[in-house]
């Protein structure tokens, strides 16, 4: 029995455990965001934002500041059948409860046999609340074309 206990202790001591930090936990919300958008669930997308969140949408002429405005922004996006692909990103933990993530994503769809892809960049401010991580701020803009 002592040999088994010693062997178990050695295995536990040499294992490296991968604990998620705030950056990974916050990014998981963006993965959910993409899944909801891909599923055509505008209400599900909007539910990931805090009630007082702000959104500068990729093609929005105005700042969205209420849950209703945020849900209405995503309505046409999901109705148009756009799918999102999250690309390269970088995250910075401001604290254990606040993370800023910036990166690239693209929105694509096929309509009438024609494929369309919009390339954009984003920044999110995510905060941890009692019910988990949520989006406090989201800014998105079309990716500029490279200089010639």
Secondary structure, DSSP 8 states (H G I E B T S, - for coil): -HHHHHHHHHHHHH-------HHHHHHHHHHHHHHHHHTT-HHHHHTTEEEEEEEE-TT-SS-B-SHHHHHHHHHHHHHTT-EEEEEEEEEEEEETTEEEEEEEEEEEEEETTEEEEEEEEEEEEEEEETTEEEEEEEEEEE------
